[in-house]
Amino acid sequence: MSKTTIVADSSGLISLASATDQNHQKAIEIGQALSQENGTILIPNDVFSETLNVAGKKLGHLATIATAETLLSTSSFLIVDSNDKIRQYALNIFKKQPNSTSFTDCIVMATADSFDTKEIFGFEETFKKNGYLRLGVDN
């Protein structure tokens, strides 16, 4: 079976962590499918920090710690560092976006391009508008 590589956005990771999130079931199904395929979910370090910050506000401190420990210890998750090339590319993407698109969303898209994938584990509409496939939503 081929190995799938996708890039995670905090919207997907928060949906995975929060049982009350509207996309929680979709996120669980995506995670299970990737696990069966031995897929890798790349998490840009910017997304990792953003996810924990959002989780802290939405889920509380203990749930945030549990989320961080899961992301750090699960072999299908790989936290990747951004570099100058990715940040510059993300800035170029950001320049072309509407005000509603965050720079972190652009980091996700730039990371996806740098790993030659169009698949994103996230629910933001901006990914679809920029030609990326939101797993569980656009397929």
Steps between C-alpha positions, in 0.01 A plus 500: 500500500639843412589737776300822509654828613275788593548829682291585805337828583393588853135481387543127436700436816254688723214306340684179580559601864159647580204262527264800480649636177263486200767321293611258774355185340649589160838561665485162679415322174786673315743413778393135498528474122849650504605269781389197295702630202805569718460861388696792640341821619754781483441773756685825433643626829290816461187281487610301804528820706175642364319174574614499861408867544150444360457178697594685818219748445240248381582182689692605810850440627481123568344422162767714334774302671336175387475634144868600499607163637296319235643708217855454630476126563289367212720371218264615223548864609826670405568858608707678235690824532443782259804643332572831327392363162163379633440825692578711191278282283224526763535879495461500121182291536379729780535810279240355262242404766196680640519645851329191643797275420757468776874483447494159668260378228760616248772310689282189466468551124871576457590191702266288289668628185848439642404136571329468160149433628167671446329319788428694818347379825305816570158647447580859392332603173816688399675168431239398244505846340876462452480159334563270797293196596347516848486137609154388597343811349600520134529128435 
